[in-house]
């Protein structure tokens, strides 16, 4: 009798846990990836690989920029009309070594921030004219696996933001 009762209770526990789980892909972008800064940079490098033509670009993380004494928060604020870097976010950035209207960001939102909400904020606050005398005329963003990809680039450079989004979604 005790064994049967234990089995029934264990089965009830398993079923209750299963009932609390949601279907995959229905999390509203709340899934949090657990990538290191290096893994995030590697993932962005794979996305942009071969897509920037002859333009010399560098892919790095905001953490690496901060370690080198550069404050990336000012860049983020310029790109997004005064928005602050989301708390706890990890960001990899692909940008030219010389001033061009091009930036690709791969963002792992911080705990408690939904990727879909962050994407909406970035879309609403994007500043394609952050460069003096240059404007990005191709802007796109996407959410996948709890990460946000955001691209602002220029057709004058022969680039299209959707190319990077397609690579991200592949």
Contact map, one row per residue, 1 for C-alpha under 8 A:
11111000000000000000000000000000000000000000000000000000000000000000000000000000000000000000000000000000000000000000000000000000000000000000000000000000000000000000000000
11111100000000000000000000000000000000000000000000000000000000000000000000000000000000000000000000000000000000000000000000000000000000000000000000000000000000000000000000
11111110000000000000000000000000000000000000000000000000000000000000000000000000000000000000000000000000000000000000000000000000000000000000000000000000000000000000000000
11111111000000000000000000000000000000000000000000000000000000000000000000000000000000000000000000000000000000000000000000000000000000000000000000000000000000000000000000
11111111100000000000000000000000000000000000000000000000000000000000000000000000000000000000000000000000000000000000000000000000000000000000000000000000000000000000000000
01111111110000000000000000000000000000000000000000000000000000000000000000000000000000000000000000000000000000000000000000000000000000000000000000000000000000000000000000
00111111111000000000000000000000000000000000000000000000000000000000000000000000000000000000000000000000000000000000000000000000000000000000000000000000000000000000000000
00011111111100000000000000000000000000000000000000000000000000000000000000000000000000000000000000000000000000000000000000000000000000000000000000000000000000000000000000
00001111111110000000000000000000000000000000000000000000000000000000000000000000000000000000000000000000000000000000000000000000000000000000000000000000000000000000000000
00000111111111000000000000000000000000000000000000000000000000000000000000000000000000000000000000000000000000000000000000000000000000000000000000000000000000000000000000
00000011111111100000000000000000000000000000000000000000000000000000000000000000000000000000000000000000000000000000000000000000000000000000000000000000000000000000000000
00000001111111110000000000000000000000000000000000000000000000000000000000000000000000000000000000000000000000000000000000000000000000000000000000000000000000000000000000
00000000111111111000000000000000000000000000000000000000000000000000000000000000000000000000000000000000000000000000000000000000000000000000000000000000000000000000000000
00000000011111111100000000000000000000000000000000000000000000000000000000000000000000000000000000000000000000000000000000000000000000000000000000000000000000000000000000
00000000001111111110000000000000000000000000000000000000000000000000000000000000000000000000000000000000000000000000000000000000000000000000000000000000000000000000000000
00000000000111111111000000000000000000000000000000000000000000000000000000000000000000000000000000000000000000000000000000000000000000000000000000000000000000000000000000
00000000000011111111100000000000000000000000000000000000000000000000000000000000000000000000000000000000000000000000000000000000000000000000000000000000000000000000000000
00000000000001111111100000000000000000000000000000000000000000000000000000000000000000000000000000000000000000000000000000000000000000000000000000000000000000000000000000
00000000000000111111110000000000000000000000000000000000000000000000000000000000000000000000000000000000000000000000000000000000000000000000000000000000000000000000000000
00000000000000011111110000000000000000000000000000000000000000000000000000000000000000000000000000000000000000000000000000000000000000000000000000000000000000000000000000
00000000000000001111111000000000000000000000000000000000000000000000000000000000000000000000000000000000000000000000000000000000000000000000000000000000000000000000000000
00000000000000000011111101100000000000000000000000000000000000000000000000000000000000000000000000000000000000000000000000000000000000000000000000000000000000000000000000
00000000000000000000111111100000000000000000000000000000000000000000000000000000000000000000000000000000000000000000000000000000000000000000000000000000000000000000000000
00000000000000000000011111100000000000000000000000000000000000000000000000000000000000000000000000000000000000000000000000000000000000000000000000000000000000000000000000
00000000000000000000001111111000000000000000000000000000000000000000000000000000000000000000000000000000000000000000000000000000000000000000000000000000000000000000000000
00000000000000000000011111111000000000000000000000000000000000000000000000000000000000000000000000000000000000000000000000000000000000000000000000000000000000000000000000
00000000000000000000011111111110000000000000000000000000000000000000000000000000000000000000000000000000000000000000000000000000000000000000000000000000000000000000000000
00000000000000000000000011111100000000000000000000000000000000000000000000000000000000000000000000000000000000000111000000000000000000000000000000000000000000000000000000
00000000000000000000000011111110000000000000000000000000000000000000000000000000000000000000000000000000000000000111100000000000000000000000001111000000000000000000000000
00000000000000000000000000111111000000000000000000000000000000000000000000000000000000000000000000000000000000011111000000000000000000000000000001000000000000000000000000
00000000000000000000000000101111100000000000000000000000000000000000000000000000000000000000000000000000000000000110000000000000000000000000000011000000000000000000000000
00000000000000000000000000000111110000000000000000000000000000000000000000000000000000000000000000000000000111100100000000000000000000000000000011100000000000000000000000
00000000000000000000000000000011111000000000000000000000000000000000000000000000000000000000000000000000000100000000000000000000000000000000000011100000000000000000000000
00000000000000000000000000000001111100000000000000000000000000000000000000000000000000000000000000000000000000000000000000000000000000000000000000000000000000000000000000
00000000000000000000000000000000111111110000000000000000000000000000000000000000000000000000000000000000000100000000000000000000000000000000000000000000000000000000000000
00000000000000000000000000000000011111110000000000000000000000000000000000000000000000000000000000000000000000000000000000000000000000000000000000000000000000000000000000
00000000000000000000000000000000001111111000000000000000000010100000000000000000000000000111000000000000000000000000000000000000000000000000000000000000000000000000000000
00000000000000000000000000000000001111111100000000000000000010000000000000000000000000000000000000000000000000000000000000000000000000000000000000000000000000000000000000
00000000000000000000000000000000001111111110000000000000000000000000000000000000000000000000000000000000000000000000000000000000000000000000000000000000000000000000000000
00000000000000000000000000000000001111111111000000000000000010000000000000000000000000000111000000000000010100000000000000000000000000000000000000000000000000000000000000
00000000000000000000000000000000000011111111100000000000001110000000000000000000000000000001100000000000000000000000000000000000000000000000000000000000000000000000000000
00000000000000000000000000000000000001111111110000000000000000000000000000000000000000000000000000000000000000000000000000000000000000000000000000000000000000000000000000
00000000000000000000000000000000000000111111111000000000000000000000000000000000000000000000000000000000000000000000000000000000000000000000000000000000000000000000000000
00000000000000000000000000000000000000011111111100000000001000000000000000000000000000000001110000000000110000000000000000000000000000000000000000000000000000000000000000
00000000000000000000000000000000000000001111111110000000001000000000000000000000000000000000010000000000000000000000000000000000000000000000000000000000000000000000000000
00000000000000000000000000000000000000000111111110000000000000000000000000000000000000000000000000000000000000000000000000000000000000000000000000000000000000000000000000
00000000000000000000000000000000000000000011111110000000000000000000000000000000000000000000000000000000000000000000000000000000000000000000000000000000000000000001001100
00000000000000000000000000000000000000000001111111110000000000000000000000000000000000000000010000000000000000000000000000000000000000000000000000000000000000000001001000
00000000000000000000000000000000000000000000111111110000000000000000000000000000000000000000000000000000000000000000000000000000000000000000000000000000000000000000000000
00000000000000000000000000000000000000000000000111111000000000000000000000000000000000000000000000000000000000000000000000000000000000000000000000000000000000000000000000
00000000000000000000000000000000000000000000000111111000000000000000000000000000000000000000000000000000000000000000000000000000000000000000000000000000000000100011000000
00000000000000000000000000000000000000000000000111111111100000000000000000000000000000000000000000000000000000000000000000000000000000000000000000000000000000100000000000
00000000000000000000000000000000000000000000000001111110000000000000000000000000000000000000000000000000000000000000000000000000000000000000000000000000000000000000000000
00000000000000000000000000000000000000000000000000011111000000000000000000000000000000000000000000000000000000000000000000000000000000000000000000000000000000000000000000
00000000000000000000000000000000000000000000000000011111100000000000000000000000000000000000000100000000000000000000000000000000000000000000000000000000000000000000000000
00000000000000000000000000000000000000000000000000010111110000000000000000000000000000000000000111000000000000000000000000000000000000000000000000000000000000000000000000
00000000000000000000000000000000000000000000000000010011111000000000000000000000000000000000011110000000000000000000000000000000000000000000000000000000000000000000000000
00000000000000000000000000000000000000000000000000000001111100000000000000000000000000000000111110000000000000000000000000000000000000000000000000000000000000000000000000
00000000000000000000000000000000000000001001100000000000111110000000000000000000000000000001111000000000000000000000000000000000000000000000000000000000000000000000000000
00000000000000000000000000000000000000001000000000000000011111011000000000000000000000000001110000000000000000000000000000000000000000000000000000000000000000000000000000
00000000000000000000000000000000000011011000000000000000001111111000000000000000000000000111100000000000000000000000000000000000000000000000000000000000000000000000000000
00000000000000000000000000000000000000000000000000000000000111111100000100000000000000000111100000000000000000000000000000000000000000000000000000000000000000000000000000
00000000000000000000000000000000000010000000000000000000000011111110000000000000000000000110000000000000000000000000000000000000000000000000000000000000000000000000000000
00000000000000000000000000000000000000000000000000000000000111111111000000000000000000000000000000000000000000000000000000000000000000000000000000000000000000000000000000
00000000000000000000000000000000000000000000000000000000000111111111111100000000000000000000000000000000000000000000000000000000000000000000000000000000000000000000000000
00000000000000000000000000000000000000000000000000000000000001111111111100000000000000000000000000000000000000000000000000000000000000000000000000000000000000000000000000
00000000000000000000000000000000000000000000000000000000000000111111110000000000000000000000000000000000000000000000000000000000000000000000000000000000000000000000000000
00000000000000000000000000000000000000000000000000000000000000011111110000000000000000000000000000000000000000000000000000000000000000000000000000000000000000000000000000
00000000000000000000000000000000000000000000000000000000000000001111111000000000000000000000000000000000000000000000000000000000000000000000000000000000000000000000000000
00000000000000000000000000000000000000000000000000000000000000001111111100000000000000000000000000000000000000000000000000000000000000000000000000000000000000000000000000
00000000000000000000000000000000000000000000000000000000000000001100111111100000000000000000000000000000000000000000000000000000000000000000000000000000000000000000000000
00000000000000000000000000000000000000000000000000000000000001001100011111110000000000000000000000000000000000000000000000000000000000000000000000000000000000000000000000
00000000000000000000000000000000000000000000000000000000000000000000001111111000000110000000000000000000000000000000000000000000000000000000000000000000000000000000000000
00000000000000000000000000000000000000000000000000000000000000000000001111111100000000000000000000000000000000000000000000000000000000000000000000000000000000000000000000
00000000000000000000000000000000000000000000000000000000000000000000001111111110000000000000000000000000000000000000000000000000000000000000000000000000000000000000000000
00000000000000000000000000000000000000000000000000000000000000000000000111111111011110000000000000000000000000000000000000000000000000000000000000000000000000000000000000
00000000000000000000000000000000000000000000000000000000000000000000000011111111111110000000000000000000000000000000000000000000000000000000000000000000000000000000000000
00000000000000000000000000000000000000000000000000000000000000000000000001111111110000000000000000000000000000000000000000000010010000000000000000000000000000000000000000
00000000000000000000000000000000000000000000000000000000000000000000000000111111110000000000000000000000000000000000000000000111010000000000000000000000000000000000000000
00000000000000000000000000000000000000000000000000000000000000000000000000011111111000000000000000000000000000000000000001001110000000000000000000000000000000000000000000
00000000000000000000000000000000000000000000000000000000000000000000000000001111111000000000000000000000000000000000000000001110000000000000000000000000000000000000000000
00000000000000000000000000000000000000000000000000000000000000000000000000011111111100000000000000000000000000000000000000000000000000000000000000000000000000000000000000
00000000000000000000000000000000000000000000000000000000000000000000000000011001111110000000000000000000000000000000000000001000000000000000000000000000000000000000000000
00000000000000000000000000000000000000000000000000000000000000000000000010011000011111000000000000000000000000000000000000000000000000000000000000000000000000000000000000
00000000000000000000000000000000000000000000000000000000000000000000000010011000001111101000000000000000000000000000000000000000000000000000000000000000000000000000000000
00000000000000000000000000000000000000000000000000000000000000000000000000000000000111111000000000000000000011000000000000000000000000000000000000000000000000000000000000
00000000000000000000000000000000000000000000000000000000000000000000000000000000000011111000000000000000000011000000000000000000000000000000000000000000000000000000000000
00000000000000000000000000000000000000000000000000000000000000000000000000000000000001111100000000000000000011100000000000000000000000000000000000000000000000000000000000
00000000000000000000000000000000000000000000000000000000000000000000000000000000000011111110000000000000001111100000000000000000000000000000000000000000000000000000000000
00000000000000000000000000000000000010010000000000000000000011100000000000000000000000011111000000000000001111000000000000000000000000000000000000000000000000000000000000
00000000000000000000000000000000000010010000000000000000000011100000000000000000000000001111100000000000111100000000000000000000000000000000000000000000000000000000000000
00000000000000000000000000000000000010011001000000000000001111000000000000000000000000000111110000000000111000000000000000000000000000000000000000000000000000000000000000
00000000000000000000000000000000000000001001000000000000011111000000000000000000000000000011111000000011110000000000000000000000000000000000000000000000000000000000000000
00000000000000000000000000000000000000000001100100000000111100000000000000000000000000000001111100000011100000000000000000000000000000000000000000000000000000000000000000
00000000000000000000000000000000000000000000000000000000111000000000000000000000000000000000111110000111000000000000000000000000000000000000000000000000000000000000000000
00000000000000000000000000000000000000000000000000000011110000000000000000000000000000000000011111110110000000000000000000000000000000000000000000000000000000000000000000
00000000000000000000000000000000000000000000000000000001110000000000000000000000000000000000001111100000000000000000000000000000000000000000000000000000000000000000000000
00000000000000000000000000000000000000000000000000000001000000000000000000000000000000000000000111110000000000000000000000000000000000000000000000000000000000000000000000
00000000000000000000000000000000000000000000000000000000000000000000000000000000000000000000000111111000000000000000000000000000001000000000000000000000000000000000000000
00000000000000000000000000000000000000000000000000000000000000000000000000000000000000000000000101111100000000000000000000000000001001000000000000000000000000000000000000
00000000000000000000000000000000000000000000000000000000000000000000000000000000000000000000000000111110000000000000000000000001111001110000000000000001110000000000000000
00000000000000000000000000000000000000000000000000000000000000000000000000000000000000000000001100011111000000000000000000000000000000010000000000000011110000000000000000
00000000000000000000000000000000000000000000000000000000000000000000000000000000000000000000111100001111100000000000000000000000000000000000000000000011100000000000000000
00000000000000000000000000000000000000000000000000000000000000000000000000000000000000000000111000000111110000000000000000000000000000000000000000001111100000000000000000
00000000000000000000000000000000000000000001000000000000000000000000000000000000000000000011110000000011111000000000000000000000000000000000000000011110000000000000000000
00000000000000000000000000000000000000010001000000000000000000000000000000000000000000000011100000000001111100000000000000000000000000000000000000111100000000000000000000
00000000000000000000000000000000000000000000000000000000000000000000000000000000000000001111000000000000111110000000000000000000000000000000000000111000000000000000000000
00000000000000000000000000000001101000010000000000000000000000000000000000000000000000001110000000000000011111000010000000000000000000000000000001110000000000000000000000
00000000000000000000000000000001000000000000000000000000000000000000000000000000000001111100000000000000001111101110010000000000000000000000000001110000000000000000000000
00000000000000000000000000000001000000000000000000000000000000000000000000000000000001111100000000000000000111111000000000000000000000000000000000000000000000000000000000
00000000000000000000000000000001000000000000000000000000000000000000000000000000000000011000000000000000000011111000000000000000000000000000000000000000000000000000000000
00000000000000000000000000000100000000000000000000000000000000000000000000000000000000000000000000000000000001111100000000000000000000000000000000000000000000000000000000
00000000000000000000000000000100000000000000000000000000000000000000000000000000000000000000000000000000000011111110110000000000000000000000000000000000000000000000000000
00000000000000000000000000011111000000000000000000000000000000000000000000000000000000000000000000000000000010011111110000000000000000000000000001000000000000000000000000
00000000000000000000000000011110000000000000000000000000000000000000000000000000000000000000000000000000000110001111111000000000000000000000001001110000000000000000000000
00000000000000000000000000011100000000000000000000000000000000000000000000000000000000000000000000000000000000000111111100000000000000000000001000010000000000000000000000
00000000000000000000000000001000000000000000000000000000000000000000000000000000000000000000000000000000000000001111111110000000000000000000000000000000000000000000000000
00000000000000000000000000000000000000000000000000000000000000000000000000000000000000000000000000000000000010001111111111000000000000000000000000010000000000000000000000
00000000000000000000000000000000000000000000000000000000000000000000000000000000000000000000000000000000000000000011111111100000000000000000111000010100000000000000000000
00000000000000000000000000000000000000000000000000000000000000000000000000000000000000000000000000000000000000000001111111110000000000000000000000000000000000000000000000
00000000000000000000000000000000000000000000000000000000000000000000000000000000000000000000000000000000000000000000111111111000000000000000000000000000000000000000000000
00000000000000000000000000000000000000000000000000000000000000000000000000000001000000000000000000000000000000000000011111111100000000000000000000000100000000000000000000
00000000000000000000000000000000000000000000000000000000000000000000000000000000000000000000000000000000000000000000001111111100000000000000100000000000000000000000000000
00000000000000000000000000000000000000000000000000000000000000000000000000000000000000000000000000000000000000000000000111111100000000000000000000000000000000000000000000
00000000000000000000000000000000000000000000000000000000000000000000000000000001101000000000000000000000000000000000000011111110000000000000000000000000000000000000000000
00000000000000000000000000000000000000000000000000000000000000000000000000000011100000000000000000000000000000000000000001111111000000000000000000000000000000000000000000
00000000000000000000000000000000000000000000000000000000000000000000000000000111100000000000000000000000000000000000000000001111110000000000000000000000000000000000000000
00000000000000000000000000000000000000000000000000000000000000000000000000000010000000000000000000001000000000000000000000000111111000111010000000000001000000000000000000
00000000000000000000000000000000000000000000000000000000000000000000000000000000000000000000000000001000000000000000000000000011111101110000000000000000000000000000000000
00000000000000000000000000000000000000000000000000000000000000000000000000000110000000000000000000001000000000000000000000000011111101100000000000000000000000000000000000
00000000000000000000000000000000000000000000000000000000000000000000000000000000000000000000000000111000000000000000000000000001111111100000000000000000000000000000000000
00000000000000000000000000000000000000000000000000000000000000000000000000000000000000000000000000000000000000000000000000000000111111100000000000000000000000000000000000
00000000000000000000000000000000000000000000000000000000000000000000000000000000000000000000000000000000000000000000000000000000001111100000000000000000000000000000000000
00000000000000000000000000000000000000000000000000000000000000000000000000000000000000000000000000011000000000000000000000000000111111110000000000000000000000000000000000
00000000000000000000000000000000000000000000000000000000000000000000000000000000000000000000000000001000000000000000000000000001111111111000000000000000010000000000000000
00000000000000000000000000000000000000000000000000000000000000000000000000000000000000000000000000001100000000000000000000000001100001111110000000000001111000000000000000
00000000000000000000000000000000000000000000000000000000000000000000000000000000000000000000000000000000000000000000000000000001000000111110000000000001111000000000000000
00000000000000000000000000000000000000000000000000000000000000000000000000000000000000000000000000000000000000000000000000000000000000011111000000000011111000111100000000
00000000000000000000000000000000000000000000000000000000000000000000000000000000000000000000000000000000000000000000000000000001000000011111100000000111100000001100000000
00000000000000000000000000000000000000000000000000000000000000000000000000000000000000000000000000000000000000000000000000000000000000000111110000000111000000001100100000
00000000000000000000000000000000000000000000000000000000000000000000000000000000000000000000000000000000000000000000001000100000000000000011111000011110000000000000100000
00000000000000000000000000000000000000000000000000000000000000000000000000000000000000000000000000000000000000000000001000000000000000000001111100011100000000000000100010
00000000000000000000000000001000000000000000000000000000000000000000000000000000000000000000000000000000000000000011001000000000000000000000111111111000000000000000000000
00000000000000000000000000001000000000000000000000000000000000000000000000000000000000000000000000000000000000000000000000000000000000000000011111110000000000000000000110
00000000000000000000000000001011100000000000000000000000000000000000000000000000000000000000000000000000000000000000000000000000000000000000001111100000000000000000000000
00000000000000000000000000001111100000000000000000000000000000000000000000000000000000000000000000000000000110000110000000000000000000000000001111110000000000000000000000
00000000000000000000000000000001100000000000000000000000000000000000000000000000000000000000000000000000011110000010000000000000000000000000001111111000000000000000000000
00000000000000000000000000000000000000000000000000000000000000000000000000000000000000000000000000000000111110000011011000000000000000000000111101111100000000000000000000
00000000000000000000000000000000000000000000000000000000000000000000000000000000000000000000000000000001111000000000000000000000000000000000111000111110000000000000100100
00000000000000000000000000000000000000000000000000000000000000000000000000000000000000000000000000000001110000000000001001000000000000000011110000011111000000000000000000
00000000000000000000000000000000000000000000000000000000000000000000000000000000000000000000000000000111100000000000000000000000000000000111100000001111100000001001100000
00000000000000000000000000000000000000000000000000000000000000000000000000000000000000000000000000001111000000000000000000000001000000011111000000000111110000001000000000
00000000000000000000000000000000000000000000000000000000000000000000000000000000000000000000000000001111000000000000000000000000000000011110000000000011111010111000000000
00000000000000000000000000000000000000000000000000000000000000000000000000000000000000000000000000001100000000000000000000000000000000111100000000000001111111110000000000
00000000000000000000000000000000000000000000000000000000000000000000000000000000000000000000000000000000000000000000000000000000000000011100000000000000111111110000000000
00000000000000000000000000000000000000000000000000000000000000000000000000000000000000000000000000000000000000000000000000000000000000000000000000000000011111100000000000
00000000000000000000000000000000000000000000000000000000000000000000000000000000000000000000000000000000000000000000000000000000000000000000000000000000111111100000000000
00000000000000000000000000000000000000000000000000000000000000000000000000000000000000000000000000000000000000000000000000000000000000000000000000000000011111110000000000
00000000000000000000000000000000000000000000000000110000000000000000000000000000000000000000000000000000000000000000000000000000000000000100000000000000111111111010000000
00000000000000000000000000000000000000000000000000000000000000000000000000000000000000000000000000000000000000000000000000000000000000000100000000000000111001111111000000
00000000000000000000000000000000000000000000000000000000000000000000000000000000000000000000000000000000000000000000000000000000000000000111000000000011100000111111100000
00000000000000000000000000000000000000000000000000000000000000000000000000000000000000000000000000000000000000000000000000000000000000000111000000000000000000011111110000
00000000000000000000000000000000000000000000000000100000000000000000000000000000000000000000000000000000000000000000000000000000000000000000000000000000000000111111111000
00000000000000000000000000000000000000000000001100100000000000000000000000000000000000000000000000000000000000000000000000000000000000000000000000000010000000011111111100
00000000000000000000000000000000000000000000000000000000000000000000000000000000000000000000000000000000000000000000000000000000000000000001110000001010000000001111111110
00000000000000000000000000000000000000000000000000000000000000000000000000000000000000000000000000000000000000000000000000000000000000000000000000000000000000000111111111
00000000000000000000000000000000000000000000001100000000000000000000000000000000000000000000000000000000000000000000000000000000000000000000000000000000000000000011111111
00000000000000000000000000000000000000000000001000000000000000000000000000000000000000000000000000000000000000000000000000000000000000000000000100001000000000000001111111
00000000000000000000000000000000000000000000000000000000000000000000000000000000000000000000000000000000000000000000000000000000000000000000010100000000000000000000111111
00000000000000000000000000000000000000000000000000000000000000000000000000000000000000000000000000000000000000000000000000000000000000000000000000000000000000000000011111
